[in-house]
Structures are given as structure tokens and as C-alpha cells.
Amino acid sequence: MEDEEATEEDISNEVASLKEAYRNFLAEKTGPPLIHFQAAENNQIIDLTGNNFNAELKNMANTREMGTYQVINLGNANGYVDMSAEAGDALAQMEDFSVSVYYHIRSGVSIVGRGNFLWTFSTRENCSEDTGGYIAYRVNAQRYALSEKGWGNESEALQISLPATKGKWQHLVYTQMDNIAQIYINGELKAEGKIYCTPSEIGATSYNWLGKSPFPTDAYLRGTLLYDFKVMDRTLKLSEIEELAGEVSRLQYAYDNPAGTSNPFSNSTMAWAENNKIIIHRTQSIETCQVYNVLGVSLFSVDLTDEITEIKTQPGIYIVKTSTGLTQKLIVN
């Protein structure tokens, strides 16, 4: 008896499986982000790559505490983040690449019309119809686009064609492998297409912003919170994208609930920095802790045998991960 003819659904599933396998095969390159910014107390933006990119808050943008998180608040006065010209030098090295960021747009904010860019890397402060190279993502159409010579020559773009969700934390990943471009929202593939140009072809960009358009008359992105912006010179695996998306529920809980309220999405193990020490309060009978530097290199492992463990260390930025799931960035002074 002959084999039954494959259905359209069978073929579709097989194609999806092959695409994911091929993607994961080509995404074997690993390593930390080349651009990575997080908010810190006292209106500071920390460069977690260790490259000393000096990001600055502009036009009354600020950082604010949100539960256990520090987030960037763009505010309502054309606030934005200047990520520094040096960040654009890092971008110019990239061919396959991925951009990841968490954002929350306030429900009452209008994101209709020109502008409302979530992130921008531009060769000119003010691009025009035929001048300025850029890569950028705007939320009014959830659209990634690039051009080597102004918006009139914007020949390549990928978009969801719907405004971004407002009133809830969201996670965006734009990732490009060779000429395959994808947009993921909260771990789900929302758009896929062909993009042939890469950041390395645009070259070094001197004007690199969060919340600001490369076009002078465009609207700034207002009423928006940002967390953990990073750019990697590689394609992300689907498992990595899904893991990043898992942070959304914890961000939303922190946003919705006042400080001190028990968070059902995390365990109650806590870590903090104090007087050249990392201090960890454990809640499980058996627990271990791994400490990393900002480049993701493991420095040492500690068994948490006591309820309170103090680890003496040098000043710097550290990532603490415990066996029960706690992951936390600490700045040791």
C-alpha cells in the first residue's frame, strides 16, 4: 500500500521544524552582548558590557524603582537615552545580530503618526529624505527599517503592521540571520521576511538613541518605561528568546504591585550588595550560588550553607544566579 499523501498541515509543520533546526545550527555562536544597558539608582545608566559606553538620560528622562527592578522612564517631555557614539562603533561590527528590550507604554499615550521610535542607530543627527543611514524600530507599526541614504531610500523593512500593545509590559526581539529577519513579541514570532542589508553595511553610527527618531520633526516616544536593552552580534535561538520573554510576567507583577508585596513569580531568596560584599539570604535547605562578571564569565561558585551568606569581593558589577532561580545584578562599591 502506498504511503498516504502528506497534508498541507504536515508540510507546514515539517517546514517549521526544518527552519528551527537550521536556525539553531547557525546560532551556535555564543557570547555576551556587545551593547547592554540597564537602569540604576540616582538616574544612572550602567553599561554591562564593561566597554564603558557612557549612556546619558536626556530631556528629563530618569530612572525609577519598580519593585526589585530599576527601569528607565522616558517621561512626557521628549525624554530619551543617548547611548553614546561608541555604541555605534560596536554595532558596525555586526552582520547576524539580535536586539532585545522590554518596554511598557502607558495606556493613555498616543503612538499614532510619525515617530514613536523605540530605538535608533543613525549616522546623522537629522536624517532626511535622501541623507543619513540608520537602522531603527518604531512602535506605531511595530516596524524595523533601515536605509543607507534617508527615508526616501528605505528599501528594506519588516513590520507587524499593528500598533504595539499599551498598558502591559512587552518584550521585543528583532533578530537577523543572514537575510532572514524575524520579530518576536513576548516569545512569539509575529513577523518574518527578507532583509539583505546588515549593520556592518550601514557602518558606524554616531547618534544612537532609545525613545528618539532619526527625523527631526517626528514625535518622541512618551509615557514609556524601558528595561534591559541589549544588542548581540549573533542570532538568538528560540529557547533563548522564550527564556527572555519569561521576564515579562515578573516585570508586570512588579509594576502592578507595591514594593514589599510577595511575588508569586519568584522565590524569596534575596541578594544585595553592602560594603564590598555580596550578601545572600537563602530560603531553601540546599542552594548554591554562581557569580558572574558583566561579560557573563563565571567567577566562582558558593554553597549557601547558612541562612545568610556574605561573600567578600572587589568593587564592580556582578550577576548572581542561585540554584533556585534567582538572577540579580549587583553593583558592589
Residue frames as qw, qx, qy, qz and C-alpha x, y, z in Angstrom:
[[0.000, 0.889, 0.458, 0.000, 0.00, 0.00, 0.00],
 [0.406, 0.524, -0.029, 0.748, 1.30, 3.38, -0.95],
 [0.268, -0.266, -0.459, 0.804, 2.03, 5.98, 1.73],
 [0.073, 0.843, 0.523, -0.105, -0.75, 8.44, 2.40],
 [0.368, 0.617, 0.110, 0.687, -0.27, 11.81, 0.74],
 [0.341, -0.239, -0.417, 0.807, 1.01, 14.46, 3.14],
 [0.001, -0.869, -0.495, -0.013, -1.48, 17.16, 4.09],
 [0.226, 0.786, -0.048, 0.573, -0.77, 20.88, 3.92],
 [0.550, -0.786, 0.157, -0.233, -0.57, 20.92, 7.71],
 [0.924, -0.202, 0.155, 0.286, 2.03, 18.10, 7.67],
 [0.634, 0.480, 0.069, 0.603, 4.14, 20.00, 5.17],
 [0.098, -0.864, 0.053, -0.491, 3.80, 23.24, 7.12],
 [0.741, -0.649, 0.167, -0.051, 4.88, 21.54, 10.35],
 [0.892, 0.025, 0.145, 0.428, 7.84, 19.90, 8.63],
 [0.406, 0.683, 0.020, 0.607, 8.98, 23.20, 7.12],
 [0.359, -0.853, 0.114, -0.361, 8.70, 24.91, 10.52],
 [0.878, -0.428, 0.169, 0.131, 10.72, 22.11, 12.13],
 [0.787, 0.269, 0.118, 0.543, 13.45, 22.30, 9.50],
 [0.150, 0.817, -0.015, 0.557, 13.63, 26.09, 9.77],
 [0.566, -0.783, 0.165, -0.195, 14.04, 25.93, 13.54],
 [0.913, -0.200, 0.184, 0.304, 16.73, 23.23, 13.26],
 [0.612, 0.506, 0.087, 0.601, 18.62, 25.26, 10.65],
 [0.124, -0.881, 0.052, -0.453, 18.31, 28.39, 12.74],
 [0.732, -0.652, 0.194, -0.027, 19.64, 26.67, 15.85],
 [0.883, 0.086, 0.142, 0.438, 22.50, 25.16, 13.84],
 [0.427, 0.608, 0.034, 0.668, 23.57, 28.59, 12.61],
 [0.322, -0.833, 0.058, -0.446, 23.02, 30.15, 16.03],
 [0.879, -0.212, -0.303, 0.301, 25.78, 28.11, 17.67],
 [0.340, 0.432, -0.254, 0.796, 27.80, 31.27, 18.19],
 [0.511, -0.722, -0.453, 0.110, 27.54, 32.29, 21.83],
 [0.442, 0.088, -0.205, 0.869, 28.75, 35.17, 23.91],
 [0.088, -0.616, -0.485, 0.615, 27.64, 38.23, 25.81],
 [0.326, 0.885, 0.330, 0.050, 26.02, 41.30, 24.20],
 [0.536, 0.215, 0.038, 0.815, 28.24, 43.93, 22.62],
 [0.152, -0.379, 0.037, -0.912, 25.78, 46.62, 23.73],
 [0.502, -0.449, -0.738, 0.044, 23.94, 46.21, 27.05],
 [0.038, -0.355, 0.242, -0.902, 22.35, 48.95, 29.15],
 [0.426, -0.559, -0.711, 0.034, 20.36, 48.77, 32.38],
 [0.209, -0.798, -0.007, -0.565, 18.99, 51.46, 34.67],
 [0.557, -0.134, -0.607, 0.551, 20.46, 52.00, 38.13],
 [0.288, -0.792, -0.439, 0.312, 19.70, 54.23, 41.09],
 [0.227, -0.716, 0.031, 0.660, 20.23, 58.00, 41.03],
 [0.549, 0.786, 0.035, -0.282, 19.46, 58.35, 37.31],
 [0.187, -0.575, 0.725, 0.331, 22.39, 56.25, 36.18],
 [0.898, 0.355, -0.097, -0.240, 22.55, 54.02, 33.12],
 [0.562, -0.520, 0.629, 0.138, 25.00, 51.15, 33.56],
 [0.614, 0.532, -0.517, -0.271, 26.95, 49.67, 30.66],
 [0.865, -0.298, 0.372, -0.154, 27.02, 45.94, 31.46],
 [0.873, 0.448, -0.131, 0.143, 29.49, 45.09, 28.70],
 [0.698, -0.521, 0.102, 0.480, 32.41, 46.63, 30.55],
 [0.567, 0.414, 0.279, 0.655, 33.21, 48.78, 27.48],
 [0.221, -0.476, -0.249, 0.814, 32.43, 51.99, 29.38],
 [0.057, 0.494, 0.530, 0.686, 29.85, 53.23, 26.89],
 [0.065, -0.200, -0.440, 0.873, 28.63, 56.42, 28.56],
 [0.095, -0.569, -0.701, -0.420, 24.84, 56.45, 28.09],
 [0.029, -0.079, -0.326, 0.942, 23.02, 59.60, 29.24],
 [0.086, 0.663, 0.733, -0.123, 19.42, 60.44, 30.09],
 [0.136, 0.096, 0.221, 0.961, 18.12, 63.49, 28.20],
 [0.327, -0.317, -0.285, -0.843, 15.18, 65.91, 28.50],
 [0.524, -0.326, 0.396, -0.680, 14.07, 64.88, 31.99],
 [0.859, 0.001, -0.495, -0.134, 14.14, 61.14, 31.32],
 [0.311, -0.608, 0.593, -0.427, 15.01, 59.38, 34.58],
 [0.447, 0.027, -0.894, 0.027, 15.33, 56.04, 36.29],
 [0.589, -0.395, 0.181, -0.681, 12.79, 54.78, 38.79],
 [0.133, -0.169, 0.947, -0.240, 12.44, 51.88, 41.17],
 [0.737, -0.022, -0.268, -0.621, 9.79, 49.33, 40.31],
 [0.961, -0.261, -0.019, -0.088, 9.78, 46.61, 42.95],
 [0.759, -0.408, 0.329, 0.387, 13.16, 44.89, 42.67],
 [0.635, 0.450, 0.347, 0.524, 13.77, 46.48, 39.25],
 [0.094, -0.631, 0.055, 0.768, 15.32, 49.76, 38.18],
 [0.525, 0.543, 0.588, 0.288, 13.76, 50.93, 34.89],
 [0.194, -0.038, 0.208, 0.958, 14.18, 53.87, 32.52],
 [0.192, 0.737, 0.579, -0.292, 11.28, 56.32, 32.50],
 [0.380, 0.311, 0.380, 0.784, 11.17, 58.36, 29.27],
 [0.017, -0.468, -0.380, 0.798, 8.58, 60.68, 30.81],
 [0.350, 0.752, 0.558, -0.003, 6.40, 63.18, 28.95],
 [0.002, -0.923, 0.102, 0.371, 8.92, 65.89, 27.98],
 [0.684, 0.670, -0.286, -0.016, 10.63, 64.37, 24.93],
 [0.518, -0.629, 0.579, -0.014, 12.91, 62.29, 27.14],
 [0.893, 0.373, -0.249, -0.035, 15.29, 59.83, 25.58],
 [0.754, -0.503, 0.324, 0.271, 18.53, 57.92, 26.20],
 [0.435, 0.793, -0.419, -0.079, 21.70, 58.81, 24.32],
 [0.979, -0.168, 0.088, 0.082, 23.58, 55.50, 24.14],
 [0.357, -0.707, 0.421, 0.442, 26.83, 57.23, 23.00],
 [0.548, 0.673, -0.388, -0.310, 28.66, 57.26, 19.67],
 [0.077, -0.461, 0.884, -0.023, 30.88, 54.40, 20.90],
 [0.642, 0.155, 0.687, -0.304, 27.86, 52.07, 20.97],
 [0.688, 0.652, 0.003, -0.319, 27.53, 52.68, 17.24],
 [0.181, 0.647, -0.732, -0.114, 31.10, 51.53, 16.71],
 [0.394, -0.125, 0.892, -0.185, 30.12, 48.19, 18.26],
 [0.689, 0.465, 0.402, -0.384, 27.04, 47.95, 16.03],
 [0.463, 0.727, -0.369, -0.349, 29.15, 48.44, 12.91],
 [0.114, -0.419, 0.899, 0.055, 30.85, 45.09, 13.56],
 [0.548, 0.120, 0.752, -0.347, 27.62, 43.12, 13.26],
 [0.295, 0.080, -0.713, -0.631, 26.16, 41.04, 10.45],
 [0.532, -0.432, -0.715, -0.139, 23.95, 38.41, 12.08],
 [0.056, 0.185, -0.463, 0.865, 22.54, 40.23, 15.10],
 [0.354, -0.587, -0.723, -0.085, 19.72, 40.46, 17.65],
 [0.067, -0.356, 0.228, -0.904, 18.17, 43.35, 19.59],
 [0.445, -0.465, -0.763, 0.063, 16.26, 42.72, 22.83],
 [0.029, -0.197, 0.305, -0.931, 14.37, 45.17, 25.06],
 [0.142, -0.551, -0.803, 0.177, 11.43, 45.24, 27.48],
 [0.024, -0.164, -0.056, -0.985, 9.01, 48.18, 27.33],
 [0.016, -0.590, -0.764, 0.259, 5.76, 49.42, 28.87],
 [0.011, 0.275, 0.271, 0.923, 3.76, 52.12, 27.08],
 [0.186, 0.237, 0.588, -0.751, 1.18, 53.85, 29.28],
 [0.314, 0.496, 0.809, 0.036, -2.41, 53.17, 28.18],
 [0.191, 0.872, 0.334, -0.301, -3.32, 56.80, 27.52],
 [0.230, -0.578, 0.419, 0.662, -0.28, 57.62, 25.38],
 [0.714, 0.647, 0.081, -0.254, -0.82, 58.22, 21.66],
 [0.500, -0.369, 0.631, 0.465, 1.60, 56.35, 19.43],
 [0.600, 0.636, 0.477, 0.091, -0.23, 57.20, 16.20],
 [0.292, 0.954, -0.060, -0.041, 1.56, 59.12, 13.45],
 [0.638, 0.588, -0.369, 0.332, 5.18, 59.77, 12.61],
 [0.035, -0.632, 0.595, -0.495, 7.88, 58.94, 15.10],
 [0.824, -0.367, 0.246, -0.353, 7.50, 56.91, 18.31],
 [0.678, 0.436, -0.582, 0.106, 10.77, 55.09, 17.79],
 [0.867, -0.498, -0.035, 0.011, 11.77, 52.56, 20.41],
 [0.624, -0.509, 0.335, 0.490, 15.44, 52.50, 19.32],
 [0.544, 0.839, -0.019, 0.005, 17.57, 54.17, 16.67],
 [0.639, -0.379, 0.337, 0.579, 21.13, 53.85, 15.38],
 [0.460, 0.860, 0.220, 0.026, 21.86, 56.67, 12.90],
 [0.674, 0.109, 0.086, 0.725, 24.84, 58.13, 11.03],
 [0.087, 0.417, 0.083, 0.901, 23.32, 61.63, 11.21],
 [0.058, 0.201, 0.603, -0.770, 21.60, 63.60, 13.95],
 [0.515, 0.501, 0.272, -0.640, 18.88, 64.63, 11.49],
 [0.365, 0.079, 0.815, 0.442, 18.26, 62.28, 8.60],
 [0.394, 0.428, -0.040, -0.812, 16.26, 63.48, 5.61],
 [0.848, 0.384, 0.120, -0.345, 14.62, 62.03, 2.53],
 [0.842, 0.489, -0.188, 0.126, 17.96, 61.31, 0.90],
 [0.270, 0.615, -0.585, 0.455, 20.65, 61.68, 3.59],
 [0.437, -0.458, 0.592, -0.499, 21.61, 59.61, 6.62],
 [0.585, 0.055, -0.800, -0.123, 21.98, 55.91, 7.19],
 [0.440, -0.331, 0.508, -0.663, 20.08, 54.24, 10.03],
 [0.431, -0.212, -0.868, -0.129, 18.52, 51.12, 11.47],
 [0.250, -0.146, 0.388, -0.875, 15.55, 51.69, 13.75],
 [0.203, -0.360, -0.908, -0.062, 12.38, 50.23, 15.24],
 [0.265, -0.171, 0.117, -0.942, 9.14, 52.14, 15.85],
 [0.167, 0.154, 0.896, -0.381, 6.16, 51.01, 17.88],
 [0.493, 0.346, 0.143, -0.786, 3.28, 52.59, 15.93],
 [0.812, 0.324, -0.296, -0.385, 3.51, 49.80, 13.34],
 [0.790, -0.388, 0.469, 0.073, 5.99, 47.56, 15.21],
 [0.738, 0.669, 0.013, 0.085, 8.31, 48.13, 12.29],
 [0.610, -0.476, 0.355, 0.524, 12.04, 47.55, 11.78],
 [0.605, 0.778, 0.133, 0.102, 13.54, 49.50, 8.91],
 [0.567, -0.474, 0.266, 0.619, 16.91, 50.59, 7.57],
 [0.540, 0.828, 0.118, 0.097, 18.34, 52.81, 4.92],
 [0.697, -0.108, 0.079, 0.705, 21.78, 53.82, 3.73],
 [0.172, 0.101, 0.186, 0.962, 20.52, 57.17, 2.33],
 [0.286, 0.016, 0.150, -0.946, 17.46, 58.63, 4.06],
 [0.520, 0.225, 0.691, -0.449, 13.82, 57.64, 4.40],
 [0.622, 0.562, -0.129, -0.529, 13.22, 58.03, 0.67],
 [0.521, 0.446, -0.717, -0.122, 15.58, 55.10, 0.08],
 [0.492, -0.265, 0.712, -0.426, 14.21, 52.89, 2.84],
 [0.575, 0.251, -0.622, -0.469, 14.09, 49.82, 0.63],
 [0.537, -0.056, -0.837, 0.085, 14.00, 47.15, 3.33],
 [0.380, -0.333, 0.389, -0.770, 11.65, 46.81, 6.28],
 [0.393, -0.206, -0.896, -0.020, 9.83, 44.23, 8.38],
 [0.280, -0.205, 0.298, -0.889, 6.70, 45.03, 10.33],
 [0.112, 0.284, 0.915, -0.265, 3.78, 43.56, 12.23],
 [0.087, -0.343, -0.474, -0.806, 1.59, 46.41, 10.87],
 [0.477, -0.718, -0.476, -0.175, -0.24, 46.91, 14.16],
 [0.113, -0.780, 0.324, -0.523, 0.47, 49.36, 16.99],
 [0.347, 0.166, -0.823, 0.418, 2.30, 47.95, 20.00],
 [0.526, -0.591, -0.611, -0.042, 0.22, 46.83, 22.97],
 [0.006, -0.556, 0.285, -0.781, -0.17, 49.54, 25.62],
 [0.637, -0.514, 0.146, -0.555, -0.73, 49.22, 29.36],
 [0.965, -0.227, 0.130, 0.014, 1.24, 45.96, 29.70],
 [0.302, -0.659, 0.612, 0.316, 4.92, 45.08, 29.78],
 [0.868, 0.485, 0.004, -0.104, 6.11, 43.67, 26.46],
 [0.553, -0.492, 0.534, 0.408, 9.31, 42.05, 25.26],
 [0.646, 0.727, -0.097, -0.212, 10.68, 42.66, 21.77],
 [0.594, -0.343, 0.577, 0.444, 13.33, 40.71, 19.91],
 [0.637, 0.716, -0.157, -0.237, 14.43, 41.65, 16.42],
 [0.624, -0.401, 0.619, 0.260, 16.83, 39.01, 15.12],
 [0.635, 0.688, -0.210, -0.284, 18.51, 38.58, 11.75],
 [0.691, -0.272, 0.624, 0.243, 20.37, 35.56, 10.42],
 [0.371, 0.095, 0.633, 0.673, 21.91, 36.18, 7.00],
 [0.169, -0.143, -0.304, -0.927, 18.88, 37.57, 5.13],
 [0.437, -0.493, -0.732, -0.172, 16.19, 36.03, 7.36],
 [0.046, -0.271, 0.337, -0.900, 14.68, 38.65, 9.66],
 [0.435, -0.479, -0.758, -0.084, 12.18, 38.00, 12.45],
 [0.220, -0.440, 0.264, -0.829, 10.26, 40.00, 15.04],
 [0.474, -0.314, -0.812, 0.135, 9.22, 38.26, 18.26],
 [0.325, -0.518, 0.150, -0.776, 6.85, 39.77, 20.82],
 [0.655, -0.384, 0.453, -0.468, 6.74, 38.03, 24.21],
 [0.437, -0.270, 0.856, 0.066, 8.42, 34.96, 22.75],
 [0.649, 0.466, 0.596, -0.079, 6.02, 34.58, 19.82],
 [0.329, -0.027, 0.528, 0.783, 7.03, 35.01, 16.19],
 [0.286, 0.699, 0.419, -0.505, 4.94, 37.88, 14.80],
 [0.523, 0.811, -0.096, -0.245, 6.69, 38.77, 11.54],
 [0.684, -0.259, 0.543, 0.412, 9.26, 37.17, 9.25],
 [0.591, 0.798, 0.085, -0.088, 10.78, 38.32, 5.97],
 [0.794, 0.214, 0.071, 0.564, 13.89, 39.01, 3.94],
 [0.106, -0.980, 0.112, 0.129, 16.32, 41.78, 4.92],
 [0.862, 0.351, -0.061, 0.362, 19.55, 41.83, 2.92],
 [0.209, 0.737, -0.294, 0.571, 21.34, 44.80, 4.49],
 [0.736, -0.386, -0.448, 0.330, 23.21, 44.44, 7.80],
 [0.329, -0.922, -0.043, 0.197, 24.51, 46.94, 10.39],
 [0.619, -0.341, 0.355, 0.612, 28.04, 46.48, 9.07],
 [0.401, 0.453, 0.502, 0.618, 26.89, 47.89, 5.72],
 [0.121, -0.945, -0.263, -0.151, 25.39, 50.97, 7.39],
 [0.503, 0.424, -0.346, 0.669, 28.70, 51.48, 9.21],
 [0.324, -0.222, -0.568, 0.723, 29.48, 53.24, 12.47],
 [0.168, -0.764, -0.457, -0.423, 26.57, 55.29, 13.78],
 [0.256, 0.213, -0.394, 0.857, 27.26, 58.36, 15.93],
 [0.418, -0.192, 0.159, -0.874, 23.66, 59.00, 17.01],
 [0.439, -0.109, -0.891, -0.041, 22.22, 56.12, 18.98],
 [0.323, -0.231, 0.279, -0.874, 19.06, 56.60, 20.99],
 [0.100, -0.364, -0.921, 0.100, 16.26, 54.95, 22.94],
 [0.044, 0.708, 0.582, -0.398, 12.95, 56.76, 22.50],
 [0.089, 0.740, -0.113, -0.657, 14.01, 59.18, 19.75],
 [0.766, 0.562, 0.310, 0.044, 13.58, 59.22, 15.97],
 [0.568, -0.139, 0.309, 0.750, 16.35, 59.98, 13.44],
 [0.167, 0.571, 0.466, 0.655, 13.98, 62.50, 11.78],
 [0.168, 0.071, -0.343, 0.922, 13.81, 65.97, 13.37],
 [0.426, -0.185, -0.048, -0.884, 10.05, 66.59, 13.19],
 [0.613, -0.191, -0.748, -0.171, 8.97, 63.15, 14.43],
 [0.636, -0.643, 0.039, -0.424, 7.30, 62.56, 17.80],
 [0.044, 0.436, -0.829, 0.348, 9.36, 61.23, 20.70],
 [0.600, -0.269, -0.747, -0.101, 8.20, 58.05, 22.42],
 [0.223, -0.459, 0.353, -0.784, 6.49, 59.30, 25.59],
 [0.740, -0.294, 0.234, -0.557, 4.97, 57.71, 28.67],
 [0.910, 0.199, -0.361, -0.037, 7.16, 54.64, 28.27],
 [0.591, -0.643, 0.486, -0.034, 9.29, 52.56, 30.63],
 [0.724, 0.501, -0.474, -0.024, 12.28, 50.57, 29.35],
 [0.702, -0.548, 0.450, -0.062, 14.28, 47.73, 30.84],
 [0.675, -0.267, 0.637, 0.257, 17.42, 45.82, 29.80],
 [0.625, 0.742, -0.091, -0.225, 18.31, 46.97, 26.29],
 [0.526, -0.471, 0.632, 0.319, 20.92, 44.81, 24.60],
 [0.686, 0.629, -0.235, -0.279, 22.33, 44.06, 21.16],
 [0.731, -0.318, 0.581, 0.163, 24.15, 40.82, 20.34],
 [0.284, 0.595, -0.567, -0.493, 26.29, 40.07, 17.29],
 [0.007, -0.050, 0.991, 0.124, 24.55, 36.77, 16.74],
 [0.566, -0.255, -0.467, -0.629, 21.18, 35.20, 16.11],
 [0.421, -0.268, 0.646, -0.578, 19.25, 34.10, 19.18],
 [0.171, -0.105, -0.970, -0.136, 17.92, 30.59, 19.47],
 [0.486, -0.491, -0.434, -0.578, 14.20, 30.16, 20.03],
 [0.681, -0.441, -0.530, 0.248, 14.90, 28.78, 23.51],
 [0.374, -0.103, -0.222, 0.894, 16.84, 31.97, 24.36],
 [0.192, -0.308, -0.254, -0.897, 14.01, 34.17, 23.08],
 [0.626, -0.498, -0.527, -0.287, 11.47, 32.24, 25.13],
 [0.615, -0.326, -0.462, 0.549, 13.66, 32.49, 28.23],
 [0.152, 0.062, -0.057, 0.985, 13.94, 36.27, 27.80],
 [0.385, -0.401, -0.405, -0.725, 10.17, 36.52, 27.38],
 [0.599, -0.414, -0.671, 0.140, 9.72, 34.81, 30.75],
 [0.294, -0.118, -0.357, 0.878, 10.77, 38.04, 32.44],
 [0.192, -0.381, -0.331, -0.842, 7.60, 39.83, 31.26],
 [0.590, -0.571, -0.538, -0.191, 5.33, 38.33, 33.95],
 [0.596, -0.393, -0.367, 0.596, 7.76, 39.38, 36.69],
 [0.170, 0.082, 0.070, 0.979, 8.04, 42.91, 35.33],
 [0.353, -0.476, -0.452, -0.667, 4.26, 43.19, 35.11],
 [0.632, -0.549, -0.531, 0.129, 3.85, 41.96, 38.67],
 [0.469, -0.244, -0.223, 0.819, 6.39, 44.49, 39.93],
 [0.020, -0.236, -0.248, -0.939, 4.55, 47.24, 38.03],
 [0.484, -0.494, -0.512, -0.510, 1.13, 46.26, 39.35],
 [0.725, -0.558, -0.393, 0.097, 2.08, 45.68, 42.98],
 [0.158, -0.930, 0.240, -0.229, 3.69, 47.95, 45.59],
 [0.366, 0.499, -0.715, 0.325, 7.13, 47.23, 46.99],
 [0.259, -0.281, 0.751, -0.539, 7.17, 44.59, 49.67],
 [0.837, 0.102, 0.143, -0.519, 4.33, 42.54, 48.22],
 [0.613, -0.212, 0.749, 0.135, 5.14, 38.85, 47.83],
 [0.440, 0.518, -0.461, -0.571, 5.84, 37.98, 44.20],
 [0.882, 0.016, 0.424, -0.203, 4.42, 34.60, 43.14],
 [0.780, 0.608, -0.146, 0.008, 6.68, 34.53, 40.08],
 [0.416, 0.594, -0.581, 0.370, 9.91, 34.33, 42.04],
 [0.721, -0.341, -0.535, 0.279, 11.29, 32.62, 45.10],
 [0.318, -0.938, -0.080, -0.109, 12.00, 34.66, 48.21],
 [0.762, -0.193, 0.036, 0.617, 15.78, 34.24, 48.14],
 [0.109, 0.992, 0.057, -0.002, 17.30, 37.73, 48.18],
 [0.741, -0.005, 0.025, 0.671, 20.70, 39.16, 47.28],
 [0.039, 0.993, 0.073, 0.080, 22.15, 42.63, 47.83],
 [0.650, 0.355, -0.245, 0.626, 25.48, 44.46, 47.95],
 [0.429, -0.893, -0.041, -0.131, 26.95, 46.11, 51.03],
 [0.351, -0.827, 0.436, 0.044, 30.48, 47.30, 51.97],
 [0.228, 0.566, -0.766, -0.200, 32.49, 45.33, 49.39],
 [0.280, -0.034, 0.945, -0.168, 30.34, 42.26, 49.96],
 [0.526, -0.115, -0.564, -0.627, 27.62, 40.30, 48.20],
 [0.303, -0.078, 0.757, -0.573, 25.05, 39.16, 50.76],
 [0.494, -0.082, -0.690, -0.522, 22.57, 36.38, 50.05],
 [0.500, -0.107, 0.598, -0.617, 19.61, 35.34, 52.17],
 [0.307, 0.050, -0.876, -0.369, 18.56, 31.82, 51.21],
 [0.659, -0.139, 0.235, -0.701, 15.24, 30.10, 51.87],
 [0.918, 0.120, -0.319, -0.205, 15.87, 26.55, 50.62],
 [0.814, -0.512, 0.269, 0.059, 17.67, 23.88, 52.61],
 [0.694, -0.107, 0.456, 0.547, 20.04, 23.15, 49.71],
 [0.376, 0.913, 0.150, -0.047, 21.09, 26.01, 47.49],
 [0.659, -0.144, 0.221, 0.704, 24.17, 27.06, 45.50],
 [0.166, 0.929, 0.087, -0.320, 25.15, 30.41, 44.03],
 [0.701, 0.216, 0.291, 0.614, 27.15, 31.19, 40.89],
 [0.067, -0.861, -0.044, 0.502, 28.70, 34.66, 40.49],
 [0.662, 0.447, 0.360, 0.482, 29.49, 36.09, 37.03],
 [0.209, -0.381, 0.063, 0.899, 31.14, 39.26, 35.78],
 [0.424, 0.596, 0.143, -0.666, 29.38, 41.61, 33.36],
 [0.326, 0.447, -0.669, -0.496, 30.72, 39.64, 30.38],
 [0.908, -0.029, -0.104, -0.405, 28.95, 36.52, 31.58],
 [0.558, 0.365, -0.709, 0.230, 32.16, 34.79, 32.65],
 [0.794, -0.533, -0.280, -0.080, 31.74, 32.61, 35.74],
 [0.055, 0.751, -0.491, 0.439, 33.97, 33.81, 38.57],
 [0.060, 0.197, -0.901, 0.381, 33.18, 31.36, 41.36],
 [0.624, -0.371, -0.557, -0.405, 30.53, 29.16, 42.93],
 [0.117, -0.313, 0.641, -0.691, 29.43, 29.17, 46.57],
 [0.416, -0.369, -0.829, -0.067, 27.37, 26.65, 48.56],
 [0.300, -0.522, 0.096, -0.793, 24.84, 28.56, 50.65],
 [0.501, -0.139, -0.822, 0.231, 25.10, 26.51, 53.84],
 [0.116, -0.325, -0.554, 0.758, 23.90, 29.30, 56.14],
 [0.194, 0.785, 0.577, -0.117, 20.71, 31.33, 56.02],
 [0.147, 0.976, -0.079, -0.138, 22.83, 34.45, 55.44],
 [0.832, 0.016, 0.195, 0.520, 25.99, 34.18, 53.35],
 [0.017, 0.948, -0.125, -0.291, 28.47, 37.05, 52.94],
 [0.834, 0.254, 0.217, 0.440, 30.90, 36.99, 50.01],
 [0.230, -0.778, 0.153, 0.564, 33.78, 39.48, 50.06],
 [0.676, 0.449, 0.413, 0.413, 34.64, 40.82, 46.61],
 [0.318, -0.143, 0.142, 0.926, 36.19, 43.72, 44.76],
 [0.325, 0.573, 0.209, -0.723, 34.11, 46.73, 43.63],
 [0.040, 0.128, -0.756, -0.641, 32.38, 46.10, 40.34],
 [0.700, 0.103, -0.040, -0.705, 29.21, 44.86, 38.65],
 [0.105, -0.160, 0.981, -0.028, 28.25, 41.22, 39.22],
 [0.699, -0.078, -0.365, -0.610, 25.48, 38.85, 38.16],
 [0.279, -0.222, 0.847, -0.395, 24.31, 36.45, 40.88],
 [0.711, -0.007, -0.473, -0.520, 22.43, 33.27, 40.00],
 [0.428, -0.297, 0.756, -0.397, 21.19, 30.71, 42.53],
 [0.026, 0.000, -0.977, -0.211, 20.09, 27.12, 42.00],
 [0.185, 0.515, 0.764, -0.342, 16.51, 28.07, 42.96],
 [0.350, 0.666, 0.558, 0.352, 16.17, 30.53, 40.08],
 [0.135, -0.921, -0.104, 0.350, 17.16, 33.93, 41.44],
 [0.622, 0.308, 0.182, 0.696, 19.09, 36.07, 38.92],
 [0.169, -0.953, -0.206, 0.143, 20.16, 39.52, 40.05],
 [0.531, 0.560, -0.119, 0.625, 22.58, 42.25, 39.01],
 [0.547, -0.767, -0.193, 0.275, 24.53, 43.81, 41.88],
 [0.367, 0.768, -0.192, 0.489, 26.77, 46.87, 41.95],
 [0.761, -0.477, -0.241, 0.368, 29.42, 46.46, 44.66],
 [0.125, 0.927, -0.131, 0.328, 31.06, 49.65, 45.85]]
